[in-house]
Amino acid sequence: MLPLMALLPLSLFVSVAVYYYFWNRSQYFKRRGIPGPSPSSVFTGNLKELQKDNAPPLRLVEWEKKYGETYGFYEGGLRTIVTSDLDILHDVFIFVSTPTDPDKDPRVDVFHARGLRWKRLRTITNPTFSASKLKAMEPTIQDSIRALMHQFEQKVDEPLDVYLLYQELTLDVIERTALGKKETQFGQGPNPFIDLLRKLFNPPPITDRAIPSFFASIPEFAAFTRYIFKALMLMHDSPFKAILTRLEPVVHSRRQAHANGTDGDHKDFIDLFLNAEADEGDMKRMVEERYQDIDRKHLKVDKKLTVPEIVGQCFVFLLAGYETTSTTLAYLSYHLAVNEDAQNKLIAEIDDFIPTEDDITYESVQNLTYLDWCLKESLRMNPLASIANARVCMKACTVGEQKLQVEESVVVQANVWSIHYNKKIWGEDADSFRPERFDPETLSEPRHPMAWQPFGAGPRICIGMRFALLEAKMTMCHLLKRFRIQKCDKTSLVRTGNANLCPTDVTVILKKRTSIESD
């Protein structure tokens, strides 16, 4: 009985100490004099409010209206400064780390890596999206797009959710160009990846899930808890686990064939990565490299990859290649459907520069100025993965003209939606779809380089941007050579998503263009 009595005061003391630690952490911005929403929980911070209605970027816009263009909130345990101050962001995006701690993760990818490890992965990956590589991918992209057009041909003159088919297209393209799948899967039954990816990009709020909620509350202890978190997640079925279960055998099978010289004529991302596979000596150096700072530029960067890193690269390419381009196409289709004048101008440009579908090439789509403006305007109004436009401060510094002090481990988040709808930057009609605003001849002076950032900014700008834009431009050219996109009673735009803000659907009617009009 006595030991139990002795434990009670100790338990009470520990409980009070733990609560005080988290309460004191929750007062960080108040002590700094930085405005922001009060955390609803000392443990999960503002996560519940952030993910209200499954639209975190729109919550950041809402908070800015109340607290100003620079404010602080708690993303679980992460102290996050949100800002739409372009000068602050210009300085911040020189940082080259995302808000994670991946140094000990063997399967880290180019998006999450930092330091010299990030530099190595980026150096190896950059050539994947060179002009010559994109041209080599063109026949595969064209083949998948034609399969999509075949699907569209069977669904004319009726309400159609084009977003679902765009998702199948972009997954097909990325599987064929990145993972070596030989044939298109359109019309051959459901793709086993598609439902998993849709679930991954539309997860329930973190605060509705006990395990993610708990670990999101203690990021400062990640060095000790990451393995526990991974073990617990492996015990549960999840889209992440299911995708890896399908992806890892593909990489290992290709690696074995590569070693035996029986890999065939694959010329995809896996092939590129396997050519850079590390040996034991390389791996020893790279383990030491994980703890090196990016500023040590005199150090030689090994252009080698470990097998887990190859899996990580393929995983992030699969995710990014599927989601962002399909969402871009869906948003642009919506805007063209509800802006008939813009669609007419775009069709006229395509017909002028591209006589037939056979003339749609890597080179020809680069000449379509109005198409470029339409894409940029759609991405301005619907910036992709904006919640990922953030950097973690690796060393205390002062940024922007206001001399904002950012302490080590504090995250700086770009409020992209506020920036993209700022009427001081984009004009009084910022809420309207007007591609001509990207005509450089109409600008009295150049816009700030941080005014448009759907692909991020700085050294970590989206590595697949050119690939995504090429695929989107070629798809839209094929579509508008055959069809007009018309709105209908079901055409609306409702955005949702905790990982990426996407349309719930884009339902339109595709009308066949007449032969006279096409000529």
C-alpha positions in Angstrom: 0.0 0.0 0.0 2.8 2.4 0.9 4.6 2.1 -2.5 1.3 3.0 -4.2 0.8 5.9 -1.9 4.3 7.1 -2.7 3.6 6.8 -6.5 0.5 9.0 -6.4 2.5 12.3 -5.6 5.1 11.3 -8.2 2.4 10.7 -10.8 0.8 14.0 -10.0 4.1 15.8 -10.2 4.9 14.2 -13.6 1.4 15.0 -15.0 1.7 18.6 -13.9 5.2 18.9 -15.3 4.1 17.4 -18.6 1.1 19.7 -18.9 3.2 22.7 -18.0 5.7 21.9 -20.7 3.1 21.8 -23.4 1.2 24.8 -22.0 4.5 26.8 -22.0 5.1 25.7 -25.6 1.7 26.9 -26.5 2.6 30.4 -25.3 5.5 30.9 -27.7 3.8 33.3 -30.1 2.2 35.2 -27.3 5.7 35.8 -25.7 7.0 36.8 -29.1 4.2 39.3 -29.6 3.2 37.6 -32.9 -0.6 37.6 -33.4 -2.5 34.5 -34.2 -5.4 32.2 -33.2 -5.3 30.8 -29.7 -4.6 27.1 -29.7 -7.7 25.0 -28.8 -5.4 22.4 -27.3 -2.0 22.7 -25.6 -1.2 19.3 -27.2 -2.5 19.5 -30.8 -2.5 23.3 -31.1 -4.7 24.6 -33.9 -4.8 21.4 -35.9 -8.5 20.9 -35.3 -9.4 24.4 -36.6 -6.9 24.2 -39.4 -8.5 21.1 -40.9 -12.0 22.3 -40.3 -14.1 21.6 -43.5 -11.1 19.8 -45.0 -9.6 23.0 -46.4 -6.5 24.1 -44.6 -5.3 26.7 -47.2 -8.6 28.5 -46.9 -8.3 28.6 -43.1 -5.0 30.3 -43.5 -6.7 33.0 -45.7 -9.5 33.4 -43.1 -6.9 33.8 -40.3 -5.0 36.4 -42.2 -8.1 38.6 -42.5 -8.3 38.6 -38.7 -4.6 38.6 -37.6 -2.8 40.3 -40.5 -0.4 39.2 -43.3 2.1 37.6 -40.8 0.9 35.6 -37.8 1.6 32.4 -35.9 -0.2 29.2 -35.2 0.5 25.7 -33.9 0.3 22.9 -36.4 0.3 20.2 -33.7 3.6 20.9 -32.0 5.1 22.8 -34.9 5.5 26.5 -34.3 4.4 27.9 -37.7 4.7 31.5 -38.9 2.3 32.1 -41.8 2.9 35.1 -44.1 2.0 36.6 -47.4 4.8 39.2 -47.1 6.6 38.6 -50.4 9.9 40.0 -49.1 9.9 37.7 -46.1 9.2 34.7 -48.4 11.9 35.7 -50.9 14.4 35.4 -48.0 12.8 32.3 -46.5 12.8 30.3 -49.6 16.5 30.4 -49.8 16.2 27.8 -47.0 16.5 24.3 -48.3 14.7 22.2 -45.8 11.1 21.2 -45.5 9.5 20.8 -42.0 10.6 17.3 -41.4 13.5 15.5 -39.8 14.5 12.8 -42.3 18.2 12.4 -41.6 17.8 8.8 -40.3 15.1 7.7 -42.8 16.7 5.3 -45.3 13.8 5.8 -47.7 13.8 9.6 -47.8 12.9 11.2 -51.1 14.0 14.4 -52.8 11.0 16.3 -51.4 11.7 15.5 -47.8 15.5 15.3 -47.7 17.7 18.1 -46.5 21.4 19.1 -46.4 23.8 17.4 -48.7 21.5 14.4 -48.9 18.9 16.7 -50.6 21.6 18.1 -52.9 22.7 14.6 -53.9 19.1 13.4 -54.6 18.3 16.6 -56.5 21.5 16.4 -58.6 20.7 12.8 -59.6 17.0 13.5 -60.3 17.3 16.8 -62.3 18.4 15.1 -65.6 15.2 13.1 -65.5 13.3 16.2 -66.6 15.7 17.6 -69.1 14.4 18.6 -72.5 15.9 15.5 -74.1 14.3 13.2 -71.6 10.9 15.0 -72.0 11.1 14.6 -75.8 11.9 10.9 -75.3 8.8 10.5 -73.1 6.6 12.2 -75.7 5.4 9.1 -77.6 4.3 7.4 -74.3 2.5 10.6 -73.1 0.8 10.8 -76.5 -0.3 7.2 -76.4 -2.0 7.6 -73.0 -3.6 10.9 -74.1 -5.1 9.2 -77.2 -6.5 6.5 -74.9 -8.1 9.2 -72.9 -9.6 10.8 -76.0 -11.1 7.4 -76.9 -12.8 7.4 -73.5 -14.1 10.9 -74.1 -15.4 10.0 -77.5 -17.8 7.4 -75.9 -19.1 10.0 -73.4 -20.0 13.0 -75.6 -23.2 15.0 -75.1 -23.8 13.8 -71.5 -22.7 15.2 -68.1 -19.2 13.7 -67.4 -16.9 14.1 -64.4 -13.7 14.7 -66.4 -11.6 14.8 -63.2 -11.9 11.1 -62.6 -10.6 10.4 -66.1 -7.8 12.9 -65.8 -6.7 11.0 -62.7 -6.6 7.7 -64.7 -4.6 9.5 -67.4 -1.9 11.0 -65.2 -1.5 7.8 -63.2 -1.2 5.9 -66.5 1.5 8.3 -67.8 3.5 8.3 -64.6 3.4 4.5 -64.3 4.7 4.2 -67.9 7.3 7.0 -67.8 8.5 6.4 -64.2 7.8 2.8 -63.4 8.3 1.1 -66.8 4.7 -0.1 -67.4 4.6 -1.1 -71.0 1.0 -0.6 -72.1 -1.8 1.8 -71.3 -4.4 0.5 -68.9 -7.3 2.6 -70.2 -10.3 0.4 -70.9 -8.7 -2.6 -69.2 -10.4 -2.4 -65.8 -9.7 -0.4 -62.7 -6.1 0.5 -61.9 -5.1 -1.0 -58.6 -3.3 2.2 -57.5 -6.1 4.6 -58.2 -8.3 4.1 -55.1 -5.3 4.0 -52.9 -4.0 7.3 -54.2 -7.4 8.9 -53.9 -7.6 7.9 -50.3 -4.0 9.1 -49.7 -4.8 12.5 -51.0 -8.1 12.9 -49.1 -7.3 11.7 -45.6 -9.5 12.4 -42.6 -8.4 15.2 -40.2 -5.4 14.3 -38.1 -7.3 15.1 -34.9 -9.8 12.4 -35.8 -7.0 9.8 -35.7 -5.4 9.0 -32.3 -1.9 7.9 -33.5 -1.2 10.7 -36.0 -2.7 13.2 -33.6 -0.4 12.1 -30.8 2.8 12.1 -32.8 1.9 15.4 -34.5 1.8 16.9 -31.0 5.4 16.0 -30.2 7.6 16.8 -33.2 10.4 17.9 -31.0 10.9 14.3 -29.9 10.8 12.9 -33.4 14.4 11.6 -33.0 13.1 9.2 -30.4 9.5 8.5 -31.6 9.8 8.2 -35.3 10.4 4.4 -35.1 7.5 3.9 -32.8 5.3 5.8 -35.1 6.4 3.8 -38.1 5.9 0.5 -36.3 2.4 1.5 -35.2 1.5 2.7 -38.7 2.7 -0.6 -40.2 0.3 -2.4 -37.9 -2.6 -0.6 -39.5 -3.8 -0.8 -43.0 -3.2 2.5 -44.8 -3.0 3.7 -48.4 0.7 4.6 -47.8 1.5 1.0 -46.7 -0.6 -0.5 -49.5 1.1 1.6 -52.2 4.6 0.7 -50.9 3.6 -3.0 -50.8 2.9 -2.8 -54.5 5.8 -0.5 -55.4 8.7 -2.2 -53.6 8.5 -5.5 -55.5 8.5 -3.6 -58.8 11.8 -1.8 -57.9 13.4 -5.0 -56.5 12.4 -7.0 -59.6 13.8 -4.4 -61.9 17.0 -4.2 -59.8 17.5 -8.0 -60.2 16.9 -7.8 -63.9 19.2 -4.8 -64.2 22.0 -6.8 -62.4 21.4 -9.8 -64.7 21.4 -7.7 -67.9 17.8 -8.8 -68.7 16.1 -5.4 -68.1 15.2 -5.0 -71.7 14.7 -1.6 -73.3 13.4 0.2 -70.2 14.3 3.9 -70.3 12.3 5.2 -67.4 13.0 6.7 -64.0 13.8 3.4 -62.3 16.4 2.7 -65.0 18.1 6.1 -64.4 18.1 5.5 -60.6 19.4 1.9 -60.9 22.4 3.2 -63.0 23.2 5.4 -59.9 22.9 2.6 -57.4 25.5 2.8 -54.6 28.0 0.2 -53.6 29.1 -0.4 -50.0 31.8 2.3 -50.1 29.3 4.8 -51.5 26.8 3.9 -48.8 29.3 4.5 -46.0 30.1 8.0 -47.3 26.4 8.8 -47.7 25.6 7.8 -44.2 28.1 10.4 -43.0 26.8 12.9 -45.5 23.3 12.9 -43.9 24.7 15.1 -41.1 26.5 17.6 -43.3 25.2 21.1 -43.9 24.3 22.3 -47.4 26.6 25.2 -47.0 29.7 23.0 -47.1 29.8 23.4 -50.9 33.4 22.2 -51.2 32.4 18.7 -50.3 31.9 16.4 -53.3 28.4 15.1 -53.7 28.2 11.4 -54.6 25.8 10.8 -57.5 24.6 7.5 -56.0 21.4 6.1 -54.6 20.7 3.4 -52.1 17.9 0.9 -52.9 15.5 2.4 -50.2 16.2 5.8 -51.7 15.2 4.5 -55.2 11.9 3.3 -53.7 11.4 6.7 -52.0 12.1 8.5 -55.3 9.6 6.3 -57.2 7.0 6.7 -54.5 7.1 10.5 -54.5 7.1 10.7 -58.3 4.1 8.4 -58.4 2.2 10.6 -56.0 3.2 13.9 -57.5 2.9 12.9 -61.1 -0.6 11.5 -60.5 -2.2 14.2 -58.4 -0.9 17.6 -59.4 -1.4 17.2 -63.2 -4.9 15.7 -63.0 -6.0 18.5 -60.7 -4.5 21.1 -63.0 -6.4 19.7 -65.9 -9.6 19.5 -63.9 -9.4 23.1 -62.7 -8.6 24.4 -66.2 -11.5 22.4 -67.7 -13.8 24.0 -65.3 -12.6 27.6 -66.0 -12.8 27.1 -69.7 -16.3 25.7 -69.4 -17.6 28.7 -67.5 -15.5 31.2 -69.5 -16.6 30.7 -73.1 -14.7 33.6 -74.5 -11.4 32.3 -73.1 -12.1 28.9 -74.5 -12.9 30.4 -78.0 -9.6 32.3 -77.9 -7.7 29.1 -76.9 -9.3 27.0 -79.6 -8.5 29.6 -82.2 -4.8 29.7 -81.1 -4.6 25.9 -81.2 -6.2 25.7 -84.6 -3.8 28.4 -86.0 -0.6 26.8 -84.8 -1.6 23.1 -84.8 -3.4 22.0 -88.0 -4.1 18.4 -86.8 -3.6 16.2 -83.7 -0.6 14.7 -85.3 1.0 18.1 -85.1 0.8 18.2 -81.3 4.4 17.8 -80.2 6.8 18.9 -77.5 7.9 21.8 -79.7 4.5 22.9 -81.0 2.8 23.2 -77.6 5.6 25.5 -76.4 4.5 28.1 -79.0 1.0 28.4 -77.6 1.1 31.6 -75.7 -2.5 31.8 -74.8 -2.6 28.2 -73.6 0.4 29.1 -71.3 -1.5 32.1 -69.9 -4.7 30.0 -69.3 -2.7 27.4 -67.4 -0.9 30.0 -65.3 -4.2 31.8 -64.6 -5.9 28.5 -63.5 -2.9 27.7 -61.3 -3.1 31.2 -59.8 -6.7 30.7 -58.9 -6.1 27.1 -57.7 -2.5 26.8 -56.4 -1.6 23.1 -56.0 -0.2 21.6 -52.8 0.1 25.1 -51.3 0.2 23.8 -47.8 3.6 22.3 -48.7 5.1 25.7 -49.5 6.9 25.9 -46.2 10.5 25.9 -44.9 11.9 25.0 -41.5 14.5 27.4 -40.2 17.8 25.5 -39.6 19.6 28.4 -38.0 18.1 31.6 -36.3 18.0 34.5 -38.8 16.2 37.7 -39.7 14.2 37.9 -42.9 12.3 40.5 -44.9 12.2 44.3 -44.8 10.4 44.1 -41.4 13.4 42.2 -40.0 11.3 39.3 -38.7 13.3 37.1 -36.4 12.9 33.4 -37.1 14.3 31.0 -34.6 15.7 27.6 -35.2 13.1 24.8 -35.9 10.3 27.4 -36.5 8.4 26.7 -39.8 7.6 29.6 -42.2 4.5 28.8 -44.3 3.7 30.8 -47.4 0.0 31.9 -47.5 -0.2 31.1 -51.2 -4.0 31.5 -51.6 -3.9 35.0 -50.0 -1.0 36.0 -52.3 -2.7 34.6 -55.5 -5.9 36.6 -54.8 -4.3 39.8 -53.6 -5.9 42.6 -55.5 -2.9 44.9 -55.0 -0.8 42.3 -57.0 -3.4 41.0 -59.5 -5.9 43.8 -59.8 -9.4 44.4 -58.8 -10.6 41.5 -60.9 -8.4 39.0 -59.0 -11.4 36.8 -58.3 -12.0 36.4 -62.1 -10.4 34.1 -64.6 -8.5 36.4 -67.0 -5.6 34.8 -68.7 -4.5 38.1 -70.3 -3.2 39.3 -66.9 -0.1 37.1 -67.8 0.5 39.1 -70.9 3.9 40.8 -70.2 3.0 43.7 -72.5 0.1 44.8 -70.2 2.3 45.1 -67.1 3.7 48.5 -66.1 6.4 46.8 -64.1 7.3 43.1 -63.4 5.6 41.3 -60.6 7.4 40.3 -57.5 9.1 36.8 -58.2 7.1 35.4 -55.2 3.7 36.7 -56.5 3.0 33.4 -58.4 4.1 30.2 -56.7 1.9 27.1 -57.6 5.1 25.1 -57.9 6.9 26.5 -54.9 10.0 28.7 -55.2 13.7 28.8 -54.6 16.1 25.8 -54.9 13.4 23.4 -54.0 10.9 24.5 -56.7 8.9 21.5 -58.0 11.3 19.3 -59.9 8.6 17.9 -62.1 7.1 21.3 -63.2 8.2 21.0 -66.8 6.9 17.5 -67.1 3.5 18.4 -65.6 3.1 21.5 -67.8 4.0 19.5 -70.9 1.5 16.7 -70.1 -1.2 19.3 -69.3 -0.6 21.3 -72.5 -0.6 18.3 -74.8 -3.8 16.9 -73.2 -5.6 20.2 -73.5 -4.5 20.5 -77.2 -5.8 17.0 -78.0 -9.1 17.7 -76.2 -9.8 21.0 -77.8 -9.0 19.8 -81.3 -11.9 17.4 -80.9 -14.3 18.9 -78.4 -15.7 22.0 -76.8 -16.1 22.0 -73.0 -19.6 23.1 -72.0 -21.0 23.8 -68.6 -24.2 22.1 -67.5 -26.5 22.1 -64.5 -24.0 20.0 -62.6 -21.1 22.2 -63.3 -19.8 23.7 -60.0 -16.5 24.1 -58.1 -16.3 22.8 -54.6 -12.7 22.4 -53.2 -11.7 20.0 -50.4 -8.7 18.1 -49.2 -6.3 18.1 -46.2 -3.3 17.0 -48.3 -4.1 19.0 -51.5 -7.1 21.3 -52.1 -8.9 19.6 -55.0 -12.3 19.8 -56.7 -14.8 17.3 -55.5 -15.7 16.9 -59.2 -15.6 18.8 -62.5 -18.8 17.7 -64.3 -19.1 19.2 -67.8 -20.4 18.2 -71.2 -18.0 17.5 -74.1 -19.4 18.5 -77.5 -17.8 17.2 -80.7 -16.5 20.0 -82.8 -17.8 20.1 -86.3 -15.5 19.2 -89.2 -16.0 22.6 -90.7 -15.0 24.3 -87.4 -12.0 22.0 -87.0 -10.8 22.8 -90.5 
